[in-house]
Amino acid sequence: MARGENNTGAHGSGNVPPPATAAGNVPPPATAASTAAGTAAASGKQQARGAGAEGQSVVRRLQSELMALMMGGDPGVSAFPEGDNIFSWVGTIAGSAATAYEGTSYRLSLAFPSEYPYKPPKVRFETPCFHPNVDAHGNICLDILQDKWSSAYDDKWSSAYDVRTILLSIQSLLGEPNNDSPLNTQAAALWPNQDEFRKMVEKLYKPTA
């Protein structure tokens, strides 16, 4: 079901958290937060100067979402621009308690198109993840990551969604997979046996430095 390097959707979006203007990860230390915000602001200004009106709007949107994440308090999720490129982010998701992923932490890459937020970012796991809705290349089977013009999926991307929505939806998906439309059939078949599933998660888990 995977479509090359694109995210691959499923007929079931799981729990989609409502967008928020001031919610995100557990705030990092003040120094780190200030550094990240300052770097993003500086790089954003440089990239905005080289873009048209639409590009400047995207930069402002991403800067706003970054600040909301740093000011928010959702546990186990975070994301920051990678280097000085505001269109390329690195996210982190911690496995929720009482799930097969408890105690794990996964790194994600988020690549934002120039049409964001009207088109979704391309999101994939950089840390190997054994999950029914994640393939061997890290592509994710989640409806909200699909373009709104795609007719094959039910709950598609909306411009009202943001980085927080994406991270929390993927975190929720870890504990509540859609086994009706798997990318990893082995993981889907093993899911009902949580003890054995957990063993496979631990066996294949390789934390990303």
C-alpha positions in Angstrom: 0.0 0.0 0.0 3.0 2.3 0.3 3.3 5.0 -2.4 7.0 5.4 -2.8 8.3 7.9 -0.3 4.9 9.4 0.3 2.8 8.7 3.4 0.3 6.0 2.9 -3.2 6.3 4.3 -5.7 4.0 5.9 -9.4 3.9 6.1 -9.5 5.0 9.8 -7.7 7.9 11.3 -7.8 6.9 15.0 -8.1 9.7 17.5 -7.4 13.0 15.9 -6.7 15.6 18.6 -8.1 19.1 18.0 -5.7 21.7 16.7 -4.4 24.1 19.3 -2.6 27.4 19.2 -0.6 26.8 22.4 -0.1 23.1 22.9 2.8 20.8 22.1 5.7 19.1 23.8 6.9 19.3 27.3 8.8 22.6 27.3 12.6 22.2 26.9 14.9 24.2 29.2 14.6 27.9 28.7 18.1 28.2 27.1 17.3 25.4 24.5 13.9 26.8 23.8 15.3 30.3 23.3 18.1 29.0 21.0 15.6 27.0 18.9 13.2 29.9 18.7 16.0 32.3 17.8 17.4 30.1 15.1 14.0 29.4 13.6 13.1 33.1 13.6 16.4 34.1 11.9 16.3 31.3 9.3 12.6 32.0 8.8 13.3 35.7 8.0 16.0 34.7 5.6 13.8 32.2 3.8 10.8 34.5 3.8 12.8 37.2 2.1 13.6 34.8 -0.7 10.0 33.7 -1.1 6.8 35.3 -2.5 3.8 36.2 -0.4 2.7 32.6 -0.2 6.1 31.4 0.9 6.2 34.1 3.6 2.8 32.9 4.9 4.1 29.4 5.2 7.2 30.5 7.1 5.0 32.5 9.5 2.7 29.6 10.0 5.6 27.2 10.8 7.2 29.7 13.2 3.8 30.0 15.0 3.5 26.3 15.3 7.0 25.9 16.6 6.3 28.5 19.4 3.0 26.7 20.2 4.9 23.4 20.6 7.5 24.9 22.8 4.9 26.7 25.0 2.6 23.7 25.2 2.5 20.7 27.5 1.6 17.5 25.7 3.8 14.8 27.1 6.0 12.7 24.9 6.0 14.7 21.7 8.3 17.4 20.4 9.5 18.8 17.1 12.0 21.4 15.9 13.4 22.6 12.6 16.4 20.7 11.4 19.3 23.1 11.3 18.3 26.4 9.6 15.7 25.0 7.3 12.3 25.8 8.6 10.6 23.5 6.0 12.4 20.4 7.4 11.7 19.3 11.0 12.8 16.5 13.3 10.1 15.2 15.6 10.2 12.8 18.6 7.4 10.6 19.9 7.6 8.6 23.1 5.6 5.4 23.4 2.6 5.8 25.7 2.4 3.9 29.0 0.6 0.6 29.1 1.2 0.0 25.4 3.7 -2.3 23.6 5.8 0.9 23.0 6.2 2.0 26.6 9.8 3.1 27.2 10.6 3.7 23.5 11.3 6.9 21.7 10.9 7.3 18.0 12.4 10.0 15.7 10.4 11.3 12.8 11.2 13.5 9.8 8.7 16.1 8.6 9.1 17.8 5.2 6.7 20.7 4.6 5.7 21.6 1.1 5.5 25.2 -0.1 1.7 24.8 -0.2 1.5 24.0 3.6 -1.0 24.0 5.4 -3.2 23.3 2.4 -1.1 20.2 1.6 0.2 17.9 4.4 3.8 17.4 5.2 5.6 14.2 4.3 6.2 12.4 7.6 8.0 9.2 8.2 9.7 7.2 11.0 13.5 7.6 11.0 13.8 5.1 13.9 12.8 1.6 12.9 9.3 1.0 14.1 7.6 -2.5 14.2 3.9 -1.5 13.7 0.9 -2.6 11.6 0.7 0.8 9.9 4.4 1.5 9.4 6.3 -0.1 6.5 10.0 -1.0 6.3 10.9 2.5 5.0 9.2 4.3 7.8 6.1 5.4 5.7 3.0 5.8 7.9 -0.5 4.6 7.1 -2.7 7.4 8.5 -5.6 9.1 6.8 -4.9 12.7 8.0 -1.5 12.6 6.2 -3.2 12.2 2.9 -3.9 15.1 0.5 -7.5 16.3 0.7 -8.0 15.7 -3.0 -7.3 12.0 -2.6 -10.6 10.0 -3.0 -9.3 6.8 -1.5 -9.3 7.9 2.2 -12.0 9.1 4.6 -10.6 11.5 7.1 -8.0 13.3 5.0 -5.7 16.3 5.7 -7.2 19.6 6.6 -5.5 23.0 6.8 -6.9 23.2 10.3 -4.4 20.5 11.4 -0.9 21.3 12.6 2.3 19.7 13.8 0.8 19.0 17.2 -2.2 17.2 15.6 0.2 15.1 13.5 2.4 14.1 16.4 -0.4 13.2 18.8 -2.2 11.3 16.1 0.9 9.2 15.4 1.4 8.7 19.1 -2.2 7.5 19.4 -1.7 5.2 16.4 1.1 3.4 18.1 -1.3 2.0 20.7 -4.4 1.8 18.4 -3.4 0.5 15.0 -5.7 0.1 12.1 -5.3 -3.7 11.4 -7.9 -3.5 8.6 -5.4 -1.8 6.3 -1.9 -2.8 7.3 1.4 -1.9 5.7 3.2 -4.5 7.9 1.1 -7.7 7.7 3.4 -9.5 10.1 2.9 -6.9 12.8 -0.9 -6.9 12.1 -1.1 -10.7 12.5 1.0 -10.6 15.7 -0.9 -7.6 17.3 -3.5 -9.7 19.2 -0.7 -11.5 21.1 0.7 -8.4 22.9 3.4 -10.4 24.8 4.9 -11.6 21.5 4.3 -8.3 19.8 6.2 -6.5 22.5 9.1 -8.9 22.1 9.3 -8.0 18.4 9.1 -4.3 19.2 12.1 -4.7 21.5 14.0 -6.9 19.1 13.7 -4.5 16.2 13.9 -1.2 18.1 17.1 0.7 17.4 17.1 4.2 19.0 18.2 7.0 16.6 21.2 8.9 17.9 
